[in-house]
Amino acid sequence: MLHIENLTIRRGPDYRIALPLLSLQRGEVAAITGASGCGKSTLLEMIGLILRPETLDSYRLGDSATALDIADLLHEDRQKALADIRARRLGFVLQTGGLLPFLSVRQNIELPRRMLGLSVASEPVEDAIERLNLAPLLAKKPGQLSIGERQRVSFVRAIAHEPDLLLADEPTAALDPIQARKLFELIIELVRRWRIAALLVTHDWDLVRDCGIRNLVGVPDDKAPKGGTVFHDAA
Amino acid sequence: MTQPETRARRRLLIELAARDLWHDRKVSLCIVASLVAVIAPLLLLFGLKYGVVSQLQQELLNDPRNLEIRVLGNYDLDRAWFEQLAARTDVGFVMPLTRSLNTQADLMRDNQRFVANAEVIPTGAGDPLLGGTLAAPTAIDQVLLSASAARKLEVKAGDRFRLLVLRKLDGENENGHLDVTVAGVLADTVFPRPAVLVSLDFLVAMENFRDGFAVPMLGFTTGKPLEKPRDRYARARIYARGLDDVAPIAAWLEQANIETNTRARDIESVKAISRVLGLIFAVIAWTAVAGCVASLAGAFLANIDRKRKDLALLRLLGFRRGATGFYVIVQAALLTCLAFGLGYAAYFVGSLIFNAALGANLADNAFVCRLENIHILLAFASALLIAMLVAGVGGFRAIHIQPAESLRDL
């Protein structure tokens, strides 16, 4: 589903973030963890096609037969094509929801599908709305929701257009531990059920361990002369 | 991205822009109010300028004498000269005229109803004196009368009276006469003095009679026989097509050493009023527009800064860079349309008040404050253009907002 080889990103003049290899299968969830400021969000932004890499040998998204190699698009900074891929194949969950304040919950959820010209009626979406108890909130505006509710709405929006890859930047950061665990478990369950892949940035090592998901941990990069982080699977 | 997808996204973007404005309606209304505060007074001011000037111009145009270039003295004008004059695009009407002494006749219905020395004026199709409502006489015994002549003779269209022309031939007084039918009566305001409008042939026959030729039409076969038809005239009746055309025609005639008299001074006064009002309007308009541009630029740019996260989120969700610029411009267009609608409504109410309060002494259908549809359209296009230009600056900033901004600092 997702295959990235030899990715490096330069942050500031000297700091280098490296991801030698990452492969995710459909239904697989991986956490990105590490110390504060090590570059977790930067890595997520890179995988989310928002930043340009310093080096990147391969970035393939999709099933092996029809996988799209995005590395060239990133190198050439082809913003239109990258924006289209973001719209079709990626879903984002932001820390405090990142919902448009002038749209109702339902309109926020429908937005990615409408952008792609898809019918707003979608079985997985209705299923997720029901599972996350969002039905009573659909007519409300984001300003009327708690942070936890916004996170749940943001998650449904992120999967509404049935993307290949879900990217979540600290989705549980603003939630209490019980709510955080519930959301985490739900994300894992739905990702598996809908057979998409997910990368979640989090500080919560315990949650990652308890949920038994793969952990991509950022550690100091000894090879970087002026400092950096390298991400690889935790032992 | 396919064409239908592009259209769908554009529609979605317009909808989002409108919803955003409605959600932020207090700020939107402030921007609209600042636009209305410029648009409405400018429409009223221009409406007043146009209304006053067009009213004065209309008053000038309503009196055909203002378009007349009167030829003073007698000349020897041939057919080619008349053709050359008629070919000018600024000439509205031209008609040969005989010597001034021969353009008078007595009009008599009976011994009680008589007009001495009425002016005899040759007329034809397109004569401004006919006002577009009366037809020029088609037969030699058909005439039109000025209102004052008709009153004195107590005649109306269809009545008959006698036209008398006196000459002295070989020491004998001879009274030429022709019974004529009134084909119509001119409006009172068009020609205040007693006058009869006849065909050119009849006027020429009168002059021939006075010059001692035999003119059986007027009842006399005495005098010299007429050898060939007339093709030279002493004067001309000349009317310009519009007020601005009077001065050029007069100048052209004076270049040919033909002395003229016009109402150029009256026309020039109206033009001077137009120029002064135009200058006042221009100064106020430019000041207002400059203030409006500064206010709009501040409002739009502040708005973009406020909505930076939302715009970044749209980019993150897959809207392209240009889409965020388009989003800002659509919002500016929507606000301008609303502001122009309200501004126009304010102008409409204001113009009704002006017309009711200041136009009470004017004739029917006269306006103190007035705008044509083309003015409204141009004003709308200008307002939209200014808003688009200002929003374009904001749009330029918006397209540089990075999707990452939605991920950070939330």
Contacts between the chains, C-beta under 8 A, distances in Angstrom:
chain1	res1	chain2	res2	distance
A	41	B	407	6.5
A	41	B	408	7.3
A	44	B	407	7.7
A	45	B	404	5.3
A	45	B	407	6.2
A	48	B	316	7.7
A	48	B	403	7.9
A	48	B	407	7.9
A	50	B	316	7.2
A	50	B	402	7.0
A	50	B	403	4.8
A	50	B	404	4.8
A	50	B	407	7.4
A	51	B	404	6.8
A	79	B	320	6.9
A	79	B	321	5.9
A	80	B	1	7.9
A	80	B	320	5.4
A	80	B	321	8.0
A	83	B	315	7.2
A	83	B	318	5.2
A	83	B	319	6.8
A	83	B	320	4.7
A	83	B	321	7.5
A	84	B	1	5.8
A	84	B	318	6.5
A	84	B	320	7.9
A	86	B	316	7.0
A	86	B	317	7.3
A	86	B	318	4.5
A	86	B	403	7.5
A	87	B	317	6.4
A	87	B	318	2.3
A	87	B	319	7.6
A	88	B	318	7.2
A	92	B	316	5.7
A	92	B	317	7.5
A	92	B	407	7.6
A	94	B	313	7.9
A	94	B	406	6.6
A	94	B	407	6.1
A	94	B	410	5.9
A	95	B	407	7.9
A	95	B	410	5.0
A	96	B	410	4.9
A	98	B	309	7.8
A	98	B	313	5.3
A	98	B	316	7.5
A	98	B	406	5.5
A	98	B	407	7.7
A	98	B	410	6.4
A	100	B	16	7.3
A	100	B	20	7.8
A	100	B	310	5.8
A	100	B	313	6.5
A	100	B	314	7.9
A	101	B	23	6.5
A	101	B	310	7.1
A	102	B	16	7.6
A	102	B	19	4.8
A	102	B	20	4.6
A	102	B	22	7.2
A	102	B	23	3.3
A	102	B	24	7.2
A	102	B	310	7.9
A	103	B	16	7.5
A	103	B	19	6.4
A	107	B	19	7.8
A	111	B	12	7.9
A	111	B	317	6.6
A	112	B	317	6.1
A	112	B	318	7.5
A	114	B	8	7.4
A	114	B	12	5.4
A	115	B	8	7.9
A	115	B	9	6.0
A	115	B	12	6.3
A	115	B	317	6.5
A	115	B	318	6.0
A	115	B	319	7.3
A	116	B	5	7.1
A	117	B	4	6.4
A	117	B	5	5.1
A	117	B	8	4.3
A	117	B	9	7.9
A	141	B	23	7.8
A	169	B	407	5.5
